[in-house]
Amino acid sequence: MTLTANWSYPTSIRFGAGRISEIAEACAAAGITKPLLVTDRGLAEMEITNRTLDLLEAAGLGRALFADVDPNPNEKNAEAGVKAYREGGHDGVVAFGGGSGLDLGKLVAFLAGQTRQLWDFEDVGDWWNRADADAIAPIVAVPTTAGTGSEVGRASVITNSETAEKKIIFHPKLLPTVVICDPELTVGMPQFITAGTGLDAFAHCVEAFCSPHYHPMSQGIALEGMRLVKEYLPRAYADGTDIEARAHMMSAAAMGATAFQKGLGAIHALSHPIGAMYHTHHGTTNAVCMPAVLQFNKPKIRSTLARAANYLSIQRGFDGFCAYVDELNASLGIPKTLTDLGVENPDIDRIVAGALSDPSTGGNPVQMTEENTRKLLLDCL
């Protein structure tokens, strides 16, 4: 099989090894003539970033870089990025990196032409209608990890640094115009990032598949996304140069983010406030919380996950699926508890309140209350 393709769902995706060479063409397709490449500090000096900047410069598109991006990007990063964008006279963004670089890059493109402040666009009701849609700059997204799927998402996750809360900023035009998924860009990921990001993709697929909302297309995408993670994450973890495994994991990441249009749930409702308050890796936090959340939702998802287990060739239905998750986590070096992850002396009340106010609660199969969410959190700890 040749792992090269052009896709237009959910947006235009140029998929395949070596396709970062098409970055200038992707900018042209998006109508960008003077891009600002936005990435995180860790990637700023890496060879893959410099090579991408070389390609842009050689095509006459300049060599502009903004990398003042924290692992959990916040409103200060967004403000600085918008300032760099406006002062540089840019007309589009190349969002480059993992979830932090992608989310912040998308947000810079979104905010650069707006007059209202960031939190006016939080994902509450129809607040996204407050934005001037015509002022949103075009975005080319280039993921360098295989996890968040932000490259095909219509939202950015941003931390309020004053309140230590993760907020979701949503708008349909936050969906990048063109995506380049080049698995060669993920080859250098260390094992713990491969594991954490891969399990983030898995969590997206699992929660979307279990969400009670109606979206048959997302249901099918989530199921196949789970299969790709099951088949290829262990391979990518064992051998980071396995380009076939890396490619399939990039697909699984994009599929998870496409699928969770159907909804997320308690895994993400917990991991968002925990990550904002204790600065844990998002995908790894999801993985730690998943076993307890599966048991929490068991009354509503037993038969649902039994069907998934059958598709995935996992024996013993729901119980077999849960055992598989435990075994997968252990094989990838995932801590068993949040305490093991480094969440010590947690503010239980604050985490519970953050979880219950998170938009992800709306997709959880079992209604989350203060009482049962507190018990769930204690189980995770």
Secondary structure in CASP SS format (residue, H / E / C, confidence):
PFRMAT SS
TARGET T0000
AUTHOR 0000-0000-0000
METHOD secondary structure of the structure
MODEL  1
M C 1.00
T C 1.00
L C 1.00
T E 1.00
A E 1.00
N E 1.00
W E 1.00
S C 1.00
Y C 1.00
P C 1.00
T C 1.00
S E 1.00
I E 1.00
R E 1.00
F E 1.00
G E 1.00
A C 1.00
G C 1.00
R H 1.00
I H 1.00
S H 1.00
E H 1.00
I H 1.00
A H 1.00
E H 1.00
A H 1.00
C H 1.00
A H 1.00
A H 1.00
A H 1.00
G C 1.00
I C 1.00
T C 1.00
K C 1.00
P E 1.00
L E 1.00
L E 1.00
V E 1.00
T C 1.00
D C 1.00
R H 1.00
G H 1.00
L H 1.00
A H 1.00
E C 1.00
M C 1.00
E H 1.00
I H 1.00
T H 1.00
N H 1.00
R H 1.00
T H 1.00
L H 1.00
D H 1.00
L H 1.00
L H 1.00
E H 1.00
A H 1.00
A C 1.00
G C 1.00
L C 1.00
G C 1.00
R C 1.00
A E 1.00
L E 1.00
F E 1.00
A C 1.00
D C 1.00
V C 1.00
D C 1.00
P C 1.00
N C 1.00
P C 1.00
N E 1.00
E H 1.00
K H 1.00
N H 1.00
A H 1.00
E H 1.00
A H 1.00
G H 1.00
V H 1.00
K H 1.00
A H 1.00
Y H 1.00
R H 1.00
E H 1.00
G C 1.00
G C 1.00
H C 1.00
D C 1.00
G E 1.00
V E 1.00
V E 1.00
A E 1.00
F E 1.00
G E 1.00
G C 1.00
G H 1.00
S H 1.00
G H 1.00
L H 1.00
D H 1.00
L H 1.00
G H 1.00
K H 1.00
L H 1.00
V H 1.00
A H 1.00
F H 1.00
L H 1.00
A C 1.00
G C 1.00
Q C 1.00
T C 1.00
R C 1.00
Q C 1.00
L H 1.00
W H 1.00
D H 1.00
F H 1.00
E E 1.00
D C 1.00
V C 1.00
G C 1.00
D C 1.00
W H 1.00
W H 1.00
N H 1.00
R H 1.00
A C 1.00
D C 1.00
A H 1.00
D H 1.00
A H 1.00
I C 1.00
A C 1.00
P C 1.00
I E 1.00
V E 1.00
A E 1.00
V E 1.00
P E 1.00
T C 1.00
T C 1.00
A C 1.00
G C 1.00
T C 1.00
G C 1.00
S H 1.00
E H 1.00
V H 1.00
G C 1.00
R C 1.00
A E 1.00
S E 1.00
V E 1.00
I E 1.00
T E 1.00
N E 1.00
S C 1.00
E C 1.00
T C 1.00
A C 1.00
E E 1.00
K E 1.00
K E 1.00
I E 1.00
I E 1.00
F E 1.00
H C 1.00
P H 1.00
K H 1.00
L H 1.00
L C 1.00
P C 1.00
T C 1.00
V E 1.00
V E 1.00
I E 1.00
C E 1.00
D C 1.00
P H 1.00
E H 1.00
L H 1.00
T H 1.00
V C 1.00
G C 1.00
M C 1.00
P C 1.00
Q H 1.00
F H 1.00
I H 1.00
T H 1.00
A H 1.00
G H 1.00
T H 1.00
G H 1.00
L H 1.00
D H 1.00
A H 1.00
F H 1.00
A H 1.00
H H 1.00
C H 1.00
V H 1.00
E H 1.00
A H 1.00
F H 1.00
C H 1.00
S C 1.00
P C 1.00
H C 1.00
Y C 1.00
H C 1.00
P H 1.00
M H 1.00
S H 1.00
Q H 1.00
G H 1.00
I H 1.00
A H 1.00
L H 1.00
E H 1.00
G H 1.00
M H 1.00
R H 1.00
L H 1.00
V H 1.00
K H 1.00
E H 1.00
Y H 1.00
L H 1.00
P H 1.00
R H 1.00
A H 1.00
Y H 1.00
A H 1.00
D C 1.00
G C 1.00
T C 1.00
D C 1.00
I H 1.00
E H 1.00
A H 1.00
R H 1.00
A H 1.00
H H 1.00
M H 1.00
M H 1.00
S H 1.00
A H 1.00
A H 1.00
A H 1.00
M H 1.00
G H 1.00
A H 1.00
T H 1.00
A H 1.00
F H 1.00
Q H 1.00
K H 1.00
G C 1.00
L C 1.00
G C 1.00
A H 1.00
I H 1.00
H H 1.00
A H 1.00
L H 1.00
S H 1.00
H H 1.00
P H 1.00
I H 1.00
G H 1.00
A H 1.00
M H 1.00
Y H 1.00
H C 1.00
T C 1.00
H C 1.00
H H 1.00
G H 1.00
T H 1.00
T H 1.00
N H 1.00
A H 1.00
V H 1.00
C H 1.00
M H 1.00
P H 1.00
A H 1.00
V H 1.00
L H 1.00
Q H 1.00
F H 1.00
N C 1.00
K H 1.00
P H 1.00
K H 1.00
I H 1.00
R H 1.00
S H 1.00
T H 1.00
L H 1.00
A H 1.00
R H 1.00
A H 1.00
A H 1.00
N H 1.00
Y H 1.00
L C 1.00
S C 1.00
I C 1.00
Q C 1.00
R C 1.00
G H 1.00
F H 1.00
D H 1.00
G H 1.00
F H 1.00
C H 1.00
A H 1.00
Y H 1.00
V H 1.00
D H 1.00
E H 1.00
L H 1.00
N H 1.00
A H 1.00
S H 1.00
L C 1.00
G C 1.00
I C 1.00
P C 1.00
K C 1.00
T C 1.00
L H 1.00
T H 1.00
D H 1.00
L H 1.00
G C 1.00
V C 1.00
E C 1.00
N C 1.00
P C 1.00
D C 1.00
I H 1.00
D H 1.00
R H 1.00
I H 1.00
V H 1.00
A H 1.00
G H 1.00
A H 1.00
L H 1.00
S H 1.00
D C 1.00
P H 1.00
S H 1.00
T H 1.00
G H 1.00
G H 1.00
N C 1.00
P C 1.00
V C 1.00
Q C 1.00
M C 1.00
T C 1.00
E H 1.00
E H 1.00
N H 1.00
T H 1.00
R H 1.00
K H 1.00
L H 1.00
L H 1.00
L H 1.00
D H 1.00
C H 1.00
L C 1.00
END
